Amino acid sequence: MSGFVRASKYRHVYVEAPKVEDTYKGFRLSTATGEQQYIKGNTKFFAVALQGGGGPIAVVPFEHKGSYAPSTPIIAGHKGQVLDFDFNPFHEHLIASASEDLTIKVWGIPPDGLTETITEPLVDLHGHGRKVTLLRFHPTANNVLGSIGGDFVVKVWDIEKGSEIGSMDIHDQLIQDLVWDYEGKIWGTTCKDKRVRLGDPRANAVVGEIPEAHQGAKSSKLAFLGETGRFVTLGFTKQSQRQLKIWDVRDLTKSLTKVDIDQAAGVILPFFDPDTKVLYLCGKGDGNIRYYECVDGKPFVFSLSEYRSTQAAKGACFLPKRGLNIMKCETARCLKLTSQAGQGVVEPLAFIVPRKSDAFQDDIFPDTFSGLHSLTADEWLAGNDAPPNLVSLNPDAKGGAAVVKPRANPAAKFTPVKTTMQLQKELDDAHKLIDKLTTRLKEAGLPTS
């Protein structure tokens, strides 16, 4: 009797762990705990929160491998610990941070990285009544940011205008996760009350709800599965077994499938790659990373393999495809944050599909997110929707064959609206200059009007 082997381009994907000299170490990590990933990255930098006053954040260029020097410039402008941060997906030199001090701040990073410690943000956002715990930038609309706080409120911001453009006070317990769908039409949240809520941020309305996604009392997480209209939740059973469920946004009465994973205690962070349809599961406190392939029909998810390590993860993130070694058939890269001998260590883990040819493998590298926005904040707020702007990764393509015609690069300009304090300071400085010039005219015996 012959066994059936399911065909898959990613069935043999494996993880290439980094050499010691290719890791980043020596971080005095913040002691703040919560629902966050603890590490975020883009194609140029990664960031981690550090111990110390001012809510310090280290922003590290990828070429700066090895030990992190204590004297390295940082971002430090909060009055409390930083609980989360997120890079602007359309402007790699902008990062937003959320803090215990109830504020959200947006920071500009110089082209070559931080050359001096930055304490003055480009934008300062106030609106949450308690600490701000999670941040998520919109996937297609430029400068739109979602946030949740200890006040159980979901807010949406236009960071360029420095204004709040949406707020929903529908949760009565701790919000554990906030995720945008593929086009950013809706957001999804998980909550301590075990409910999953889908919200329309432009209508400030709930459009779907699962009364009890998982029976366990521990934290649950969520990820939308690309443009399929499905999403995955990761939680616990009543017996504290970790569990995966897949749902369809069009019918939330029952999950499409369920997978019981193991008895480990760590919360699982899900990361979905819409290009390859691979779902990566990184457990906090785990050394392992599981990966699954998602399909359109039953059973909707197939286990591919598992990366095993003795180093437990404190946090993790996945990088955009544009920053990967495509010619080595690297289809994903995870930054795994661990704590070793009391210091934070960042390990880049390369997920590689083994191929013999040195040519570009177009079957495992479909068009991917280009880094350009599809809509402005005003267009999105007016009710427009658009899929992410995609581009070919083929190095022989002339500039990349974009699926959606790219707009002008939004990274070229970011002009935040000035705050009341900034305008008042400019006015005071102008009055001082006028008084100084008037005095000089009087001393010269010249008319002053």
Phi, psi and omega per residue, in radians:
M1 nan 2.110 -3.109
S2 -1.550 2.490 3.128
G3 -1.496 2.548 3.128
F4 -1.540 2.237 3.097
V5 -1.981 2.089 -3.094
R6 -1.262 2.308 3.134
A7 -1.274 2.344 3.100
S8 -2.791 2.359 3.106
K9 -1.202 -0.345 -3.039
Y10 -1.946 0.262 -3.071
R11 -1.131 -0.532 -3.070
H12 -1.833 0.266 -3.139
V13 -1.045 2.406 -3.129
Y14 -2.330 2.875 -3.114
V15 -1.828 2.258 3.042
E16 -1.769 1.863 -3.138
A17 -1.266 2.596 -3.083
P18 -1.340 2.722 2.952
K19 -1.252 2.775 -3.106
V20 -0.976 -0.687 -3.103
E21 -1.253 -0.173 3.124
D22 -1.772 0.158 3.092
T23 -1.724 3.010 3.120
Y24 -2.143 2.253 -3.023
K25 -2.512 3.009 3.076
G26 1.597 0.298 -3.131
F27 -1.488 2.281 3.005
R28 -1.553 1.559 -2.962
L29 -1.208 2.578 3.069
S30 -1.046 2.553 3.118
T31 -1.545 -0.027 3.123
A32 -1.120 2.377 3.117
T33 -2.102 2.790 3.140
G34 2.919 -2.641 -3.032
E35 -1.606 -0.013 -2.996
Q36 -1.357 2.977 3.124
Q37 -1.441 -0.402 -3.129
Y38 1.335 -0.225 3.113
I39 -2.598 2.437 3.066
K40 -2.421 2.723 3.140
G41 -2.679 2.878 2.990
N42 -2.344 -2.690 -3.085
T43 -1.395 -0.192 -3.078
K44 -2.036 -0.640 -3.003
F45 -2.359 2.843 2.808
F46 -2.258 2.778 -3.085
A47 -2.310 2.508 3.010
V48 -2.436 2.608 3.097
A49 -1.478 2.472 -3.080
L50 -2.014 2.925 3.000
Q51 -1.298 2.652 3.048
G52 2.232 3.010 3.128
G53 -1.321 2.674 3.123
G54 1.439 0.210 -3.132
G55 0.953 0.994 -3.003
P56 -1.145 2.490 3.073
I57 -2.226 2.245 3.015
A58 -1.555 2.255 3.052
V59 -2.046 1.918 -2.925
V60 -1.964 2.123 2.989
P61 -1.136 2.517 -3.054
F62 -1.110 -0.425 -3.131
E63 -1.339 -0.203 -3.131
H64 -1.545 1.219 -3.113
K65 -1.410 2.870 3.110
G66 1.696 -2.638 -3.049
S67 -1.372 2.438 3.110
Y68 -1.581 2.073 -3.092
A69 -1.336 2.401 3.132
P70 -1.040 -0.427 -3.105
S71 -1.496 0.014 -3.113
T72 -1.098 2.361 3.101
P73 -0.998 2.555 -3.082
I74 -2.378 3.067 2.916
I75 -1.718 2.192 -3.077
A76 -2.659 1.458 -3.105
G77 -2.335 0.134 3.107
H78 -1.594 2.895 3.083
K79 -1.821 0.094 3.104
G80 -2.598 3.100 -3.129
Q81 -1.157 2.522 3.050
V82 -1.417 2.252 -3.104
L83 -1.758 -0.461 3.096
D84 -2.796 2.886 3.111
F85 -2.744 2.814 -3.126
D86 -2.696 2.337 3.054
F87 -1.353 2.459 3.019
N88 -1.174 2.111 -3.067
P89 -1.169 -0.305 -3.103
F90 -1.851 0.010 -3.129
H91 -2.620 1.715 -2.971
E92 -1.249 -0.063 3.121
H93 -1.898 0.335 3.049
L94 -2.140 2.326 3.082
I95 -2.388 2.385 3.098
A96 -1.828 2.524 -3.134
S97 -2.258 2.568 3.135
A98 -2.110 2.483 -2.972
S99 -2.427 2.894 3.007
E100 -1.136 -0.285 -3.110
D101 -1.420 0.200 3.056
L102 1.367 0.075 -3.058
T103 -1.965 2.791 2.931
I104 -2.054 2.312 3.125
K105 -2.204 2.535 3.106
V106 -1.981 2.287 -3.029
W107 -2.093 2.539 3.032
G108 -1.730 2.323 3.125
I109 -1.853 2.217 3.110
P110 -1.012 2.752 -3.073
P111 -0.937 -0.643 -3.111
D112 -1.744 0.275 -3.113
G113 1.681 -3.119 -3.086
L114 -1.257 2.182 3.077
T115 -1.854 -0.242 3.051
E116 -2.668 2.731 3.136
T117 -1.139 2.296 -3.109
I118 -1.803 2.226 3.121
T119 -2.093 -0.196 -3.128
E120 -1.902 2.029 -3.129
P121 -1.335 2.820 3.009
L122 -1.307 -0.611 -3.095
V123 -2.436 2.459 3.115
D124 -2.215 2.010 -3.057
L125 -1.903 2.257 3.125
H126 -2.165 2.428 3.119
G127 3.044 -0.547 3.104
H128 -1.318 2.497 -3.112
G129 -1.521 -0.234 3.082
R130 -2.418 -3.073 -3.059
K131 -0.944 2.558 3.131
V132 -1.665 2.174 -2.926
T133 -1.874 -0.521 -3.110
L134 -2.499 2.539 3.090
L135 -2.259 2.472 3.065
R136 -2.535 2.069 3.055
F137 -1.278 2.604 3.123
H138 -1.161 2.485 -3.060
P139 -1.369 -0.278 -3.091
T140 -2.311 -0.446 -3.083
A141 -1.683 2.290 -3.057
N142 -1.204 2.316 3.002
N143 1.130 0.421 3.040
V144 -1.776 2.244 -3.039
L145 -2.250 2.324 3.037
G146 -1.778 2.579 -3.141
S147 -2.538 2.688 2.984
I148 -2.316 2.706 -3.088
G149 -2.424 3.083 3.092
G150 -1.209 -0.083 3.044
D151 -1.522 0.072 3.108
F152 1.154 0.488 -3.107
V153 -1.980 2.429 3.004
V154 -1.747 2.208 3.130
K155 -2.161 2.650 3.078
V156 -2.187 2.385 -3.014
W157 -2.221 2.613 2.860
D158 -1.770 1.804 -2.997
I159 -1.268 -0.438 3.128
E160 -1.243 -0.664 3.092
K161 -1.499 -0.205 -3.128
G162 1.163 0.595 -3.032
S163 -2.259 2.654 3.041
E164 -1.451 2.273 -3.101
I165 -2.060 0.015 3.096
G166 -2.971 2.573 3.125
S167 -2.687 2.330 3.128
M168 -2.307 2.075 -3.138
D169 -1.881 1.327 -3.036
I170 -2.090 -0.102 3.128
H171 -1.734 2.555 3.089
D172 -2.075 0.130 3.061
Q173 -2.453 3.104 -3.074
L174 -0.992 2.236 3.053
I175 -1.483 2.242 -3.018
Q176 -1.748 -0.367 3.140
D177 -2.734 2.667 3.071
L178 -2.453 2.150 -3.075
V179 -2.449 2.402 3.024
W180 -1.502 2.643 3.019
D181 -1.390 -3.103 -2.955
Y182 -0.989 -0.764 -3.132
E183 -1.731 -0.079 -3.116
G184 1.363 0.440 3.086
K185 -1.309 -0.670 -3.115
I186 -2.344 2.868 2.955
W187 -2.076 2.761 3.059
G188 -2.131 2.512 3.084
T189 -2.264 2.615 2.896
T190 -1.953 2.706 -2.973
C191 -2.512 2.752 3.121
K192 -1.079 -0.391 3.111
D193 -1.381 0.113 3.085
K194 1.337 0.023 3.140
R195 -1.504 2.526 2.929
V196 -1.860 2.246 -3.135
R197 -2.091 2.410 3.011
L198 -1.922 2.214 -3.058
G199 -2.175 2.547 3.017
D200 -1.669 1.878 -3.037
P201 -1.232 -0.381 -3.140
R202 -1.472 -0.471 3.093
A203 -1.693 -0.134 -3.057
N204 0.898 0.881 -3.075
A205 -2.442 2.591 3.026
V206 -1.411 2.280 -3.116
V207 -1.975 -0.075 3.101
G208 -2.996 2.677 -3.092
E209 -2.722 2.382 3.002
I210 -1.900 2.021 -3.049
P211 -1.067 -0.641 3.134
E212 -2.615 1.652 -3.114
A213 -1.213 -0.726 3.110
H214 -2.407 2.540 -3.062
Q215 -1.381 -0.422 -3.093
G216 -1.198 2.714 -3.073
A217 -1.529 -0.201 -3.106
K218 -1.320 2.966 -3.049
S219 -1.080 2.535 3.080
S220 -2.161 2.697 -3.101
K221 -2.243 2.939 -2.996
L222 -2.526 2.588 3.002
A223 -2.621 2.335 3.054
F224 -1.388 2.489 -3.063
L225 -1.696 1.158 3.087
G226 1.104 -2.459 -3.064
E227 -1.622 0.299 -3.067
T228 -1.364 -0.293 -3.025
G229 1.442 0.162 3.113
R230 -1.996 2.796 3.038
F231 -2.542 2.795 -3.106
V232 -2.011 2.465 3.004
T233 -2.069 2.521 3.096
L234 -2.117 2.100 -3.118
G235 -2.620 -2.622 -3.068
F236 -2.328 2.608 3.019
T237 -1.402 3.070 3.096
K238 -1.103 -0.431 3.118
Q239 -1.618 0.278 3.098
S240 1.136 0.502 3.021
Q241 -1.581 2.377 3.133
R242 -1.242 2.481 -2.936
Q243 -2.508 2.504 3.073
L244 -2.018 2.371 3.036
K245 -2.354 2.518 3.067
I246 -2.006 2.390 -3.062
W247 -2.217 2.756 3.030
D248 -1.924 2.232 -3.080
V249 -1.105 -0.352 -3.107
R250 -1.454 -0.232 3.112
D251 -2.660 1.757 -3.067
L252 -1.696 0.207 -3.079
T253 -1.281 -0.447 -3.105
K254 -2.696 2.478 3.131
S255 -1.217 2.629 3.121
L256 -1.295 -0.611 3.126
T257 -2.736 2.845 -3.115
K258 -2.485 2.372 3.107
V259 -2.281 2.076 3.026
D260 -1.482 2.212 -2.951
I261 -1.659 -1.171 -3.128
D262 -2.888 -3.041 -3.094
Q263 -1.770 0.166 -3.125
A264 -1.122 2.763 -3.006
A265 -1.658 -0.259 -3.027
G266 -1.291 2.529 3.057
V267 -1.225 2.394 -3.112
I268 -1.666 2.262 3.048
L269 -1.684 2.081 3.123
P270 -1.634 2.450 3.063
F271 -2.316 2.116 -3.104
F272 -1.920 2.314 3.077
D273 -1.726 1.861 -3.090
P274 -1.209 -0.294 3.132
D275 -1.320 -0.839 -3.072
T276 -1.717 -0.142 -3.090
K277 1.111 0.490 3.128
V278 -1.745 2.330 3.128
L279 -1.876 2.158 3.142
Y280 -1.854 2.343 -3.133
L281 -2.068 2.024 -3.131
C282 -2.009 2.026 -3.114
G283 -1.597 2.300 3.021
K284 -1.144 2.267 -3.087
G285 1.505 -0.044 3.113
D286 -1.713 2.689 2.943
G287 -1.657 -0.160 -2.985
N288 -1.760 2.655 2.983
I289 -2.238 2.084 3.097
R290 -1.660 2.609 3.055
Y291 -2.440 2.476 -3.024
Y292 -2.273 2.682 3.021
E293 -1.836 2.241 -3.129
C294 -1.683 2.384 -3.123
V295 -2.222 2.964 -3.037
D296 -1.402 -0.476 -3.115
G297 -1.930 3.121 -3.137
K298 -1.048 2.463 0.084
P299 -1.541 0.212 3.058
F300 1.315 -0.345 -3.141
V301 -2.619 2.339 3.102
F302 -2.149 2.364 3.081
S303 -1.253 2.313 3.091
L304 -1.706 -1.080 -3.121
S305 -2.916 -2.910 -3.088
E306 -2.658 2.320 3.026
Y307 -1.617 2.236 -3.091
R308 -1.979 2.438 3.127
S309 -2.649 2.656 3.103
T310 -1.493 -0.188 -3.129
Q311 -1.555 2.028 -3.126
A312 -1.242 2.434 -3.125
A313 -1.491 2.338 2.973
K314 -1.534 -0.597 3.124
G315 -2.844 3.055 -3.111
A316 -2.823 2.740 2.994
C317 -2.657 2.804 3.061
F318 -2.009 2.529 -3.043
L319 -1.682 2.735 3.065
P320 -1.073 2.613 -3.100
K321 -1.084 -0.467 -3.081
R322 -1.121 -0.287 -3.121
G323 -1.750 0.179 -3.059
L324 -1.679 2.897 3.066
N325 -1.513 1.478 -3.027
I326 -1.095 -0.706 -3.075
M327 -1.241 -0.211 3.034
K328 -1.657 0.107 -3.125
C329 1.106 0.637 3.051
E330 -1.448 1.932 -3.058
T331 -1.662 -0.210 3.095
A332 -2.816 2.683 3.044
R333 -2.414 2.169 3.127
C334 -1.854 2.350 2.961
L335 -1.705 1.968 -3.112
K336 -1.765 2.130 -3.132
L337 -1.711 2.157 3.126
T338 -2.213 2.925 3.044
S339 -2.090 2.046 -3.098
Q340 -2.248 2.165 -3.133
A341 0.951 0.667 3.086
G342 1.399 0.069 -3.139
Q343 -2.147 2.586 3.093
G344 -1.363 2.404 3.123
V345 -2.260 2.364 3.100
V346 -1.945 2.133 -3.138
E347 -1.959 2.051 3.025
P348 -1.393 2.099 -3.136
L349 -1.882 2.070 -3.107
A350 -1.650 2.191 3.063
F351 -1.675 2.056 -2.970
I352 -2.151 2.367 3.006
V353 -1.671 2.068 -3.080
P354 -1.191 2.157 3.069
R355 -2.413 2.534 -3.127
K356 -1.467 -0.531 -3.076
S357 -1.329 2.567 3.068
D358 -1.594 -0.022 -3.128
A359 -1.379 2.842 3.102
F360 -1.118 2.270 -3.080
Q361 -1.703 1.546 -3.024
D362 -1.198 -0.350 -3.114
D363 -1.297 -0.416 3.106
I364 -1.828 -0.028 3.105
F365 -2.228 1.266 3.026
P366 -1.152 2.950 3.131
D367 -0.942 2.490 -3.033
T368 -2.264 3.030 -3.128
F369 -0.988 2.248 -3.002
S370 -1.504 -0.321 -3.029
G371 1.574 0.033 3.084
L372 -1.886 2.489 -3.118
H373 -1.340 2.742 3.104
S374 -1.699 -0.455 -3.098
L375 -2.443 2.705 2.922
T376 -1.441 2.900 3.106
A377 -1.059 -0.702 -3.130
D378 -1.161 -0.693 3.123
E379 -1.115 -0.767 3.127
W380 -1.126 -0.762 -3.121
L381 -1.122 -0.489 3.122
A382 -1.336 -0.083 3.077
G383 1.935 0.028 3.139
N384 -1.407 2.597 3.059
D385 -2.318 2.667 3.110
A386 -2.751 2.580 3.092
P387 -1.246 2.878 3.078
P388 -1.024 2.589 3.114
N389 -1.357 2.084 -3.040
L390 -1.885 2.775 -3.138
V391 -2.587 2.650 3.087
S392 -1.330 2.517 3.068
L393 -1.630 -0.038 -3.126
N394 -1.097 2.052 -3.107
P395 -1.146 -0.294 3.122
D396 -1.504 -0.215 3.117
A397 -1.258 2.435 -3.112
K398 -1.291 1.660 3.128
G399 1.326 -0.007 -3.130
G400 1.577 2.331 -3.130
A401 -1.536 1.654 -3.075
A402 -1.248 2.340 3.084
V403 -1.256 -0.716 3.066
V404 -1.904 2.312 -3.116
K405 -1.015 2.080 -3.069
P406 -1.157 2.507 2.965
R407 -1.402 3.096 3.030
A408 -1.033 2.536 -3.066
N409 -1.050 2.018 -3.101
P410 -1.218 -0.252 3.133
A411 -1.249 -0.214 -3.090
A412 -1.248 -0.393 -3.056
K413 -2.679 2.352 2.989
F414 -2.508 1.951 -3.081
T415 -2.097 1.628 -3.138
P416 -1.215 2.591 3.053
V417 -1.167 2.402 -3.110
K418 -1.255 2.493 3.134
T419 -1.366 2.918 3.102
T420 -1.045 -0.697 3.136
M421 -1.129 -0.703 3.118
Q422 -1.138 -0.759 3.122
L423 -1.119 -0.703 3.131
Q424 -1.116 -0.709 3.117
K425 -1.098 -0.752 3.113
E426 -1.093 -0.683 3.120
L427 -1.149 -0.764 3.110
D428 -1.080 -0.731 3.119
D429 -1.113 -0.666 3.127
A430 -1.142 -0.726 3.101
H431 -1.098 -0.708 3.111
K432 -1.085 -0.725 3.121
L433 -1.138 -0.727 3.104
I434 -1.065 -0.794 3.121
D435 -1.061 -0.697 -3.128
K436 -1.151 -0.770 3.132
L437 -1.184 -0.649 3.110
T438 -1.106 -0.726 3.113
T439 -1.065 -0.740 3.137
R440 -1.111 -0.709 3.126
L441 -1.112 -0.716 3.119
K442 -1.110 -0.748 -3.139
E443 -1.124 -0.492 3.116
A444 -1.545 0.007 3.132
G445 1.264 0.420 -3.119
L446 -1.763 2.680 3.117
P447 -1.154 2.588 -3.097
T448 -1.866 0.083 3.122
S449 -2.436 nan nan
